[in-house]
Amino acid sequence: MTKKSVEEERLWDARSEEEARRFREELGLAEHGLGFARGGAWRLRIELQWAFSEADMQRGPCELCEVEFTPRAVVIRTDPHGYEACEECLRALSARKEQAPDAPGPTREEYQELVEAHPEPMFKSPEAMQASEDVGHPHWPAYDKSWLWRAPRS
């Protein structure tokens, strides 16, 4: 697992969408929903995150194909701020990775292994999640622990 970049930290900690937009402009980043672009070229980034609670596993549309799906406890993220992809899209991207091993993203097999190892969300209740936030750390340790597969940063 890699640490979040300073850019990600500033975007994540932005107090409003307007503050995040100003910061992206300052860095020359444009958000495409599928990742971030720098200087006009964007790169799809698929990462796997352990759901914090059942609230992270609600039915919704896939960011890539727009088909409704219900995520498992290992959520397929196209962005660290909540965009989710379905298993069918990961399967298609994984098939591409078999043809081109340097292609970004986890394989379907890596995803399945993590699903088997993490069948339930990280926290059993909202109270347990809240208690983990009150440990006196300036940064919530569970956040780093939740990222099970991170894409290399370029």
C-alpha positions as CSV (number, residue, x, y, z in Angstrom):
1,M,0.0,0.0,0.0
2,T,1.3,3.5,-0.8
3,K,0.7,6.6,1.1
4,K,-1.6,9.2,-0.3
5,S,0.1,12.0,-2.2
6,V,0.1,15.6,-0.9
7,E,-2.3,16.4,-3.7
8,E,-4.7,13.7,-2.7
9,E,-4.5,14.8,0.9
10,R,-5.4,18.4,0.0
11,L,-8.2,17.3,-2.2
12,W,-9.6,14.8,0.4
13,D,-9.4,17.5,3.1
14,A,-11.0,20.2,1.0
15,R,-13.9,21.6,3.0
16,S,-16.1,22.1,0.0
17,E,-16.4,21.2,-3.7
18,E,-15.4,24.8,-4.5
19,E,-12.2,24.5,-2.5
20,A,-11.4,21.2,-4.2
21,R,-12.1,22.8,-7.7
22,R,-9.7,25.8,-6.9
23,F,-7.0,23.4,-5.8
24,R,-7.3,21.2,-8.9
25,E,-7.1,24.4,-11.0
26,E,-4.0,25.5,-9.1
27,L,-2.3,22.2,-9.9
28,G,-3.4,22.1,-13.5
29,L,-5.6,19.0,-12.7
30,A,-8.9,18.4,-14.4
31,E,-11.3,15.9,-12.9
32,H,-12.9,13.5,-15.4
33,G,-14.7,11.3,-13.0
34,L,-12.5,8.4,-14.0
35,G,-9.3,9.8,-12.6
36,F,-7.4,13.0,-12.9
37,A,-5.8,14.6,-15.9
38,R,-2.6,16.7,-15.8
39,G,-1.9,18.8,-18.9
40,G,-4.8,17.4,-21.0
41,A,-4.1,13.6,-20.7
42,W,-6.0,11.5,-18.2
43,R,-5.4,8.1,-16.8
44,L,-7.9,5.6,-15.5
45,R,-7.1,4.6,-12.0
46,I,-8.8,1.5,-10.5
47,E,-8.1,0.9,-6.8
48,L,-9.7,-1.5,-4.3
49,Q,-10.9,-0.2,-0.9
50,W,-12.3,-2.1,2.0
51,A,-15.8,-0.7,2.8
52,F,-16.0,1.1,6.1
53,S,-19.6,0.1,6.8
54,E,-22.7,-1.2,5.0
55,A,-23.4,2.4,4.0
56,D,-20.5,2.0,1.5
57,M,-22.2,-1.0,-0.1
58,Q,-25.4,0.7,-1.4
59,R,-26.8,-0.1,-4.8
60,G,-25.9,2.5,-7.5
61,P,-24.7,3.0,-11.0
62,C,-21.2,1.9,-12.2
63,E,-19.1,5.0,-13.0
64,L,-17.9,3.2,-16.2
65,C,-20.9,1.4,-17.7
66,E,-23.7,3.1,-15.8
67,V,-25.4,-0.2,-15.0
68,E,-26.9,-0.5,-11.5
69,F,-25.0,-2.8,-9.1
70,T,-24.4,-3.5,-5.4
71,P,-20.8,-3.4,-4.3
72,R,-19.2,-6.0,-2.1
73,A,-17.2,-5.2,1.0
74,V,-14.2,-4.7,-1.3
75,V,-15.2,-1.7,-3.3
76,I,-13.8,-1.1,-6.8
77,R,-13.0,2.6,-6.9
78,T,-12.3,4.7,-10.0
79,D,-11.4,7.7,-7.8
80,P,-10.5,8.0,-4.1
81,H,-13.6,10.3,-3.5
82,G,-16.3,7.8,-4.1
83,Y,-16.7,6.8,-7.7
84,E,-17.4,3.1,-8.0
85,A,-17.1,0.5,-10.7
86,C,-18.9,-2.9,-11.1
87,E,-17.3,-6.3,-11.2
88,E,-18.1,-6.7,-14.9
89,C,-16.1,-3.6,-15.8
90,L,-13.2,-4.9,-13.6
91,R,-13.5,-8.2,-15.4
92,A,-13.2,-6.5,-18.8
93,L,-10.2,-4.4,-17.7
94,S,-8.6,-7.5,-16.1
95,A,-8.8,-9.3,-19.5
96,R,-7.0,-6.4,-21.0
97,K,-4.3,-6.7,-18.4
98,E,-3.8,-10.4,-19.3
99,Q,-2.9,-9.2,-22.8
100,A,-0.8,-6.3,-21.6
101,P,0.6,-7.0,-18.1
102,D,1.8,-3.4,-17.7
103,A,-1.8,-2.1,-18.0
104,P,-2.9,-0.3,-14.8
105,G,-5.3,-1.8,-12.3
106,P,-5.8,-5.0,-10.3
107,T,-6.6,-8.3,-11.9
108,R,-9.9,-10.1,-11.3
109,E,-8.0,-12.7,-9.4
110,E,-6.5,-10.1,-7.1
111,Y,-9.9,-8.7,-6.5
112,Q,-11.4,-12.1,-5.7
113,E,-8.6,-12.9,-3.2
114,L,-9.4,-9.6,-1.4
115,V,-13.1,-10.3,-1.5
116,E,-12.6,-13.7,0.1
117,A,-10.3,-12.1,2.8
118,H,-12.7,-9.2,3.5
119,P,-16.2,-10.5,3.2
120,E,-17.7,-7.9,5.6
121,P,-17.2,-4.2,6.0
122,M,-14.3,-3.0,8.2
123,F,-16.8,-1.8,10.9
124,K,-19.8,-3.7,12.2
125,S,-21.7,-0.6,13.3
126,P,-21.6,3.2,12.9
127,E,-20.6,3.4,16.6
128,A,-17.6,1.2,16.0
129,M,-16.5,3.3,13.1
130,Q,-17.0,6.5,15.2
131,A,-15.0,5.0,18.1
132,S,-12.1,4.4,15.7
133,E,-12.1,8.0,14.7
134,D,-11.7,9.2,18.3
135,V,-8.2,7.7,18.9
136,G,-6.4,11.1,19.1
137,H,-4.6,10.8,15.8
138,P,-4.5,13.8,13.4
139,H,-5.1,11.3,10.5
140,W,-7.7,8.5,10.7
141,P,-5.6,5.3,10.7
142,A,-8.5,3.2,9.3
143,Y,-8.4,5.2,6.1
144,D,-4.9,4.0,5.1
145,K,-5.8,0.5,6.2
146,S,-8.9,0.5,4.0
147,W,-6.9,0.8,0.7
148,L,-6.2,-2.8,-0.2
149,W,-4.9,-2.3,-3.7
150,R,-3.5,1.1,-4.8
151,A,-2.4,2.1,-8.3
152,P,1.2,3.3,-8.6
153,R,1.5,7.1,-8.7
154,S,3.1,8.6,-11.7
